[in-house]
Amino acid sequence: MKEFHRLEWDPERCRVELDELRELLASRRILEERETTLPFFRERKHLSAFIGAYDPWGITRFDLLAYEYNLFGDFTCDLVVGDSTTKHFGFVEFEIAAPDNIFVRKRGKSTPEWASRFERGYSQLVDWFWKLHEEESQYAYRDRFGTPPIEYFGLLIIGRDESFSSREQRRFDWRTSRTVVNSKHIYCRTFDRLYADLLSRLEQYSFGEARDDSIRSSQSGKRKSKRRDKT
Protein backbone atom coordinates (compact mmCIF):
# COMPACT_ATOMS: atom_id res chain seq x y z
CA MET A 1 0.00 0.00 0.00
CA LYS A 2 1.30 3.46 -0.96
CA GLU A 3 -1.70 5.57 0.01
CA PHE A 4 -3.41 6.32 3.30
CA HIS A 5 -6.91 5.29 4.22
CA ARG A 6 -9.03 8.17 5.53
CA LEU A 7 -10.80 7.36 8.77
CA GLU A 8 -13.47 9.12 10.80
CA TRP A 9 -12.12 8.04 14.15
CA ASP A 10 -14.73 7.01 16.72
CA PRO A 11 -13.64 6.82 20.40
CA GLU A 12 -16.56 4.54 21.27
CA ARG A 13 -15.56 2.08 18.57
CA CYS A 14 -11.95 2.38 19.69
CA ARG A 15 -12.97 1.47 23.24
CA VAL A 16 -14.65 -1.71 22.01
CA GLU A 17 -11.60 -2.68 19.97
CA LEU A 18 -9.27 -1.95 22.90
CA ASP A 19 -11.34 -4.29 25.06
CA GLU A 20 -10.87 -6.94 22.40
CA LEU A 21 -7.10 -6.46 22.65
CA ARG A 22 -7.31 -7.01 26.40
CA GLU A 23 -9.24 -10.23 25.83
CA LEU A 24 -6.72 -11.42 23.26
CA LEU A 25 -3.78 -10.79 25.60
CA ALA A 26 -5.57 -12.60 28.42
CA SER A 27 -6.33 -15.63 26.25
CA ARG A 28 -2.89 -16.14 24.68
CA ARG A 29 0.63 -16.00 26.04
CA ILE A 30 2.25 -15.83 22.60
CA LEU A 31 1.01 -13.86 19.58
CA GLU A 32 2.57 -14.58 16.20
CA GLU A 33 3.12 -11.51 14.05
CA ARG A 34 1.73 -12.73 10.71
CA GLU A 35 -0.82 -15.24 11.93
CA THR A 36 -2.39 -13.20 14.75
CA THR A 37 -1.14 -9.68 15.39
CA LEU A 38 -1.32 -8.12 11.94
CA PRO A 39 -4.76 -9.60 11.10
CA PHE A 40 -6.06 -8.48 14.51
CA PHE A 41 -5.05 -4.85 14.04
CA ARG A 42 -6.03 -4.79 10.37
CA GLU A 43 -9.59 -5.63 11.41
CA ARG A 44 -9.59 -2.90 14.08
CA LYS A 45 -8.91 0.37 12.33
CA HIS A 46 -9.97 2.69 15.16
CA LEU A 47 -7.63 0.99 17.62
CA SER A 48 -4.82 1.02 15.06
CA ALA A 49 -5.24 4.72 14.34
CA PHE A 50 -5.26 5.52 18.06
CA ILE A 51 -1.67 4.29 18.34
CA GLY A 52 -0.94 7.80 17.08
CA ALA A 53 -1.67 8.92 20.66
CA TYR A 54 2.02 8.32 21.38
CA ASP A 55 2.37 11.77 19.77
CA PRO A 56 -0.29 13.50 21.91
CA TRP A 57 0.39 17.02 20.68
CA GLY A 58 0.97 16.23 17.02
CA ILE A 59 -1.61 13.52 16.25
CA THR A 60 -5.09 14.35 17.53
CA ARG A 61 -7.39 13.55 14.61
CA PHE A 62 -6.29 9.91 14.07
CA ASP A 63 -7.59 10.10 10.50
CA LEU A 64 -4.74 8.62 8.40
CA LEU A 65 -4.03 4.90 8.35
CA ALA A 66 -2.07 2.45 6.21
CA TYR A 67 -1.21 -1.22 6.70
CA GLU A 68 1.92 -2.82 5.21
CA TYR A 69 2.92 0.57 3.85
CA ASN A 70 5.42 0.49 0.98
CA LEU A 71 8.21 2.89 1.88
CA PHE A 72 9.61 3.96 -1.48
CA GLY A 73 10.07 0.39 -2.68
CA ASP A 74 12.78 -0.59 -0.19
CA PHE A 75 10.88 -1.34 3.02
CA THR A 76 7.40 -2.26 4.22
CA CYS A 77 6.03 -0.76 7.43
CA ASP A 78 3.53 -2.90 9.33
CA LEU A 79 1.43 0.16 10.19
CA VAL A 80 1.60 3.91 9.60
CA VAL A 81 -0.76 6.32 11.34
CA GLY A 82 -1.10 10.07 11.05
CA ASP A 83 -2.95 13.36 11.25
CA SER A 84 -3.94 14.95 7.94
CA THR A 85 -3.95 18.45 9.45
CA THR A 86 -0.68 18.56 11.38
CA LYS A 87 1.21 16.17 9.07
CA HIS A 88 2.53 14.18 12.01
CA PHE A 89 3.01 10.45 11.53
CA GLY A 90 3.85 7.30 13.43
CA PHE A 91 5.65 4.27 11.95
CA VAL A 92 4.90 1.01 13.75
CA GLU A 93 6.67 -2.35 13.70
CA PHE A 94 5.00 -5.40 15.27
CA GLU A 95 7.06 -8.36 16.44
CA ILE A 96 6.05 -11.61 18.11
CA ALA A 97 4.51 -11.24 21.57
CA ALA A 98 6.50 -13.84 23.50
CA PRO A 99 8.37 -13.81 26.84
CA ASP A 100 11.85 -14.27 25.33
CA ASN A 101 11.68 -11.70 22.53
CA ILE A 102 13.35 -8.82 24.36
CA PHE A 103 16.01 -10.43 26.55
CA VAL A 104 17.63 -13.86 26.33
CA ARG A 105 19.91 -15.63 28.76
CA LYS A 106 23.26 -16.96 27.57
CA ARG A 107 25.16 -19.75 29.28
CA GLY A 108 27.86 -18.38 31.54
CA LYS A 109 26.38 -14.87 31.70
CA SER A 110 24.40 -13.49 34.61
CA THR A 111 23.06 -10.51 32.65
CA PRO A 112 20.59 -11.29 29.84
CA GLU A 113 21.42 -9.99 26.37
CA TRP A 114 19.09 -8.12 24.05
CA ALA A 115 17.30 -10.69 21.91
CA SER A 116 18.02 -10.89 18.19
CA ARG A 117 14.34 -10.40 17.36
CA PHE A 118 14.29 -7.17 19.35
CA GLU A 119 17.42 -5.89 17.64
CA ARG A 120 16.02 -6.85 14.24
CA GLY A 121 12.75 -5.00 14.83
CA TYR A 122 14.58 -1.99 16.20
CA SER A 123 16.95 -1.91 13.22
CA GLN A 124 14.00 -1.91 10.85
CA LEU A 125 12.77 1.33 12.40
CA VAL A 126 16.23 2.86 12.05
CA ASP A 127 16.25 1.87 8.36
CA TRP A 128 12.82 3.45 7.85
CA PHE A 129 14.09 6.69 9.37
CA TRP A 130 17.14 6.59 7.11
CA LYS A 131 14.93 6.09 4.05
CA LEU A 132 12.59 8.93 5.03
CA HIS A 133 15.57 11.23 5.43
CA GLU A 134 17.11 10.17 2.11
CA GLU A 135 13.86 10.70 0.17
CA GLU A 136 12.97 14.01 1.79
CA SER A 137 13.95 16.12 -1.22
CA GLN A 138 12.07 13.98 -3.75
CA TYR A 139 8.66 14.73 -5.26
CA ALA A 140 7.36 11.29 -4.24
CA TYR A 141 7.99 12.21 -0.62
CA ARG A 142 5.93 15.40 -0.94
CA ASP A 143 3.15 13.52 -2.70
CA ARG A 144 2.87 11.11 0.22
CA PHE A 145 3.53 13.22 3.28
CA GLY A 146 3.34 16.87 2.26
CA THR A 147 6.00 19.56 2.29
CA PRO A 148 9.03 18.53 4.37
CA PRO A 149 10.13 18.46 7.03
CA ILE A 150 7.42 16.31 8.61
CA GLU A 151 7.29 15.13 12.20
CA TYR A 152 7.14 11.43 13.02
CA PHE A 153 7.97 8.83 15.61
CA GLY A 154 8.78 5.11 15.52
CA LEU A 155 7.20 2.45 17.71
CA LEU A 156 8.37 -1.15 18.18
CA ILE A 157 5.71 -3.36 19.80
CA ILE A 158 7.19 -6.63 21.02
CA GLY A 159 7.07 -9.17 23.82
CA ARG A 160 5.10 -9.49 27.06
CA ASP A 161 5.55 -7.89 30.47
CA GLU A 162 6.00 -11.25 32.19
CA SER A 163 9.45 -11.61 30.65
CA PHE A 164 10.97 -8.87 32.81
CA SER A 165 12.82 -8.88 36.07
CA SER A 166 12.89 -5.46 37.75
CA ARG A 167 16.42 -4.82 36.48
CA GLU A 168 15.58 -5.69 32.88
CA GLN A 169 12.47 -3.52 33.15
CA ARG A 170 14.75 -0.60 34.03
CA ARG A 171 17.05 -1.42 31.11
CA PHE A 172 14.10 -1.58 28.74
CA ASP A 173 12.59 1.70 30.02
CA TRP A 174 15.95 3.47 29.91
CA ARG A 175 16.58 2.48 26.32
CA THR A 176 13.14 3.42 25.04
CA SER A 177 12.99 6.75 26.89
CA ARG A 178 16.39 7.96 25.74
CA THR A 179 16.62 6.82 22.14
CA VAL A 180 16.48 9.49 19.44
CA VAL A 181 17.44 8.84 15.81
CA ASN A 182 17.83 11.82 13.50
CA SER A 183 16.01 13.92 16.14
CA LYS A 184 13.02 11.51 16.07
CA HIS A 185 11.93 9.31 18.95
CA ILE A 186 11.79 5.53 18.75
CA TYR A 187 9.56 4.04 21.44
CA CYS A 188 9.51 0.38 22.45
CA ARG A 189 6.50 -1.17 24.16
CA THR A 190 5.36 -4.64 25.10
CA PHE A 191 1.86 -5.60 24.01
CA ASP A 192 0.72 -5.36 27.62
CA ARG A 193 2.18 -1.88 27.97
CA LEU A 194 0.59 -0.84 24.68
CA TYR A 195 -2.81 -1.80 26.05
CA ALA A 196 -2.22 0.07 29.33
CA ASP A 197 -0.96 3.21 27.57
CA LEU A 198 -3.88 3.38 25.15
CA LEU A 199 -6.40 2.71 27.91
CA SER A 200 -4.98 5.60 29.91
CA ARG A 201 -5.10 7.95 26.92
CA LEU A 202 -8.62 6.90 26.01
CA GLU A 203 -9.92 7.82 29.47
CA GLN A 204 -9.92 11.50 28.53
CA TYR A 205 -12.71 10.77 26.06
CA SER A 206 -14.68 8.89 28.70
CA PHE A 207 -14.27 11.85 31.02
CA GLY A 208 -15.65 14.20 28.40
CA GLU A 209 -18.69 12.01 27.87
CA ALA A 210 -19.27 11.67 31.62
CA ARG A 211 -19.09 15.44 31.98
CA ASP A 212 -21.68 15.91 29.23
CA ASP A 213 -23.92 13.35 30.94
CA SER A 214 -23.54 15.22 34.23
CA ILE A 215 -24.48 18.51 32.59
CA ARG A 216 -27.52 16.98 30.95
CA SER A 217 -28.55 15.39 34.24
CA SER A 218 -28.16 18.69 36.07
CA GLN A 219 -30.18 20.56 33.46
CA SER A 220 -32.91 17.92 33.62
CA GLY A 221 -33.01 18.23 37.40
CA LYS A 222 -33.39 21.99 37.20
CA ARG A 223 -36.28 21.69 34.75
CA LYS A 224 -38.06 19.23 37.05
CA SER A 225 -37.51 21.56 40.01
CA LYS A 226 -39.01 24.48 38.10
CA ARG A 227 -42.06 22.42 37.19
CA ARG A 228 -42.59 21.51 40.86
CA ASP A 229 -42.29 25.16 41.90
CA LYS A 230 -44.97 26.15 39.40
CA THR A 231 -47.37 23.57 40.79
WONOR-V704151 format. One record per residue. N is the residue number from 1. SS is DSSP state (H for helix, E for strand, C for the rest). PSI is psi as a letter, one per 40 degrees, with the letter a starting at -180 (none if undefined). Layout:
n:N ss:SS psi:PSI
n:N ss:SS psi:PSI
//
This chain:
n:1 ss:C psi:h
n:2 ss:C psi:e
n:3 ss:C psi:i
n:4 ss:C psi:i
n:5 ss:E psi:h
n:6 ss:E psi:h
n:7 ss:C psi:h
n:8 ss:C psi:g
n:9 ss:C psi:h
n:10 ss:C psi:h
n:11 ss:H psi:d
n:12 ss:H psi:d
n:13 ss:H psi:d
n:14 ss:H psi:d
n:15 ss:H psi:d
n:16 ss:H psi:d
n:17 ss:H psi:d
n:18 ss:H psi:d
n:19 ss:H psi:d
n:20 ss:H psi:d
n:21 ss:H psi:d
n:22 ss:H psi:d
n:23 ss:H psi:d
n:24 ss:H psi:d
n:25 ss:H psi:d
n:26 ss:H psi:d
n:27 ss:H psi:e
n:28 ss:C psi:h
n:29 ss:C psi:d
n:30 ss:C psi:h
n:31 ss:E psi:h
n:32 ss:C psi:i
n:33 ss:H psi:d
n:34 ss:H psi:d
n:35 ss:H psi:d
n:36 ss:H psi:d
n:37 ss:H psi:d
n:38 ss:H psi:d
n:39 ss:H psi:d
n:40 ss:H psi:d
n:41 ss:H psi:d
n:42 ss:H psi:d
n:43 ss:C psi:e
n:44 ss:C psi:g
n:45 ss:H psi:d
n:46 ss:H psi:d
n:47 ss:H psi:d
n:48 ss:H psi:d
n:49 ss:H psi:d
n:50 ss:H psi:e
n:51 ss:H psi:d
n:52 ss:H psi:e
n:53 ss:H psi:e
n:54 ss:H psi:e
n:55 ss:C psi:g
n:56 ss:C psi:d
n:57 ss:C psi:d
n:58 ss:C psi:d
n:59 ss:C psi:h
n:60 ss:C psi:e
n:61 ss:C psi:d
n:62 ss:C psi:f
n:63 ss:C psi:e
n:64 ss:E psi:h
n:65 ss:E psi:h
n:66 ss:E psi:h
n:67 ss:E psi:i
n:68 ss:E psi:f
n:69 ss:E psi:h
n:70 ss:E psi:h
n:71 ss:E psi:g
n:72 ss:C psi:f
n:73 ss:C psi:e
n:74 ss:C psi:d
n:75 ss:E psi:i
n:76 ss:E psi:h
n:77 ss:E psi:h
n:78 ss:E psi:d
n:79 ss:E psi:h
n:80 ss:E psi:h
n:81 ss:E psi:i
n:82 ss:E psi:i
n:83 ss:E psi:h
n:84 ss:C psi:d
n:85 ss:C psi:d
n:86 ss:C psi:e
n:87 ss:C psi:f
n:88 ss:E psi:i
n:89 ss:E psi:i
n:90 ss:E psi:h
n:91 ss:E psi:h
n:92 ss:E psi:h
n:93 ss:E psi:h
n:94 ss:E psi:h
n:95 ss:C psi:i
n:96 ss:C psi:h
n:97 ss:E psi:g
n:98 ss:C psi:i
n:99 ss:C psi:d
n:100 ss:C psi:f
n:101 ss:C psi:e
n:102 ss:C psi:d
n:103 ss:E psi:i
n:104 ss:E psi:i
n:105 ss:C psi:h
n:106 ss:C psi:i
n:107 ss:C psi:h
n:108 ss:C psi:e
n:109 ss:C psi:h
n:110 ss:C psi:d
n:111 ss:C psi:h
n:112 ss:C psi:i
n:113 ss:E psi:i
n:114 ss:E psi:h
n:115 ss:C psi:i
n:116 ss:H psi:d
n:117 ss:H psi:d
n:118 ss:H psi:d
n:119 ss:H psi:d
n:120 ss:H psi:d
n:121 ss:H psi:d
n:122 ss:H psi:d
n:123 ss:H psi:d
n:124 ss:H psi:d
n:125 ss:H psi:d
n:126 ss:H psi:d
n:127 ss:H psi:d
n:128 ss:H psi:d
n:129 ss:H psi:d
n:130 ss:H psi:d
n:131 ss:H psi:d
n:132 ss:H psi:d
n:133 ss:H psi:d
n:134 ss:H psi:d
n:135 ss:C psi:e
n:136 ss:C psi:d
n:137 ss:C psi:e
n:138 ss:C psi:i
n:139 ss:H psi:d
n:140 ss:H psi:d
n:141 ss:H psi:d
n:142 ss:H psi:d
n:143 ss:H psi:d
n:144 ss:H psi:d
n:145 ss:H psi:e
n:146 ss:C psi:a
n:147 ss:C psi:h
n:148 ss:C psi:i
n:149 ss:C psi:i
n:150 ss:C psi:i
n:151 ss:E psi:h
n:152 ss:E psi:i
n:153 ss:E psi:i
n:154 ss:E psi:i
n:155 ss:E psi:h
n:156 ss:E psi:h
n:157 ss:E psi:h
n:158 ss:C psi:i
n:159 ss:C psi:a
n:160 ss:C psi:i
n:161 ss:H psi:d
n:162 ss:H psi:e
n:163 ss:H psi:e
n:164 ss:C psi:h
n:165 ss:C psi:i
n:166 ss:H psi:d
n:167 ss:H psi:d
n:168 ss:H psi:d
n:169 ss:H psi:d
n:170 ss:H psi:d
n:171 ss:H psi:d
n:172 ss:H psi:d
n:173 ss:H psi:d
n:174 ss:H psi:d
n:175 ss:H psi:d
n:176 ss:H psi:d
n:177 ss:H psi:e
n:178 ss:H psi:e
n:179 ss:C psi:h
n:180 ss:E psi:h
n:181 ss:E psi:h
n:182 ss:C psi:f
n:183 ss:C psi:e
n:184 ss:E psi:i
n:185 ss:E psi:i
n:186 ss:E psi:h
n:187 ss:E psi:i
n:188 ss:E psi:h
n:189 ss:E psi:i
n:190 ss:C psi:i
n:191 ss:H psi:d
n:192 ss:H psi:d
n:193 ss:H psi:d
n:194 ss:H psi:d
n:195 ss:H psi:d
n:196 ss:H psi:d
n:197 ss:H psi:d
n:198 ss:H psi:d
n:199 ss:H psi:d
n:200 ss:H psi:d
n:201 ss:H psi:d
n:202 ss:H psi:e
n:203 ss:H psi:d
n:204 ss:H psi:d
n:205 ss:H psi:d
n:206 ss:H psi:d
n:207 ss:H psi:d
n:208 ss:H psi:d
n:209 ss:H psi:d
n:210 ss:H psi:d
n:211 ss:H psi:d
n:212 ss:H psi:d
n:213 ss:H psi:d
n:214 ss:H psi:d
n:215 ss:H psi:d
n:216 ss:H psi:d
n:217 ss:H psi:d
n:218 ss:H psi:d
n:219 ss:H psi:d
n:220 ss:H psi:d
n:221 ss:H psi:d
n:222 ss:H psi:d
n:223 ss:H psi:d
n:224 ss:H psi:d
n:225 ss:H psi:d
n:226 ss:H psi:d
n:227 ss:H psi:d
n:228 ss:H psi:d
n:229 ss:H psi:d
n:230 ss:H psi:d
n:231 ss:C psi:none
//
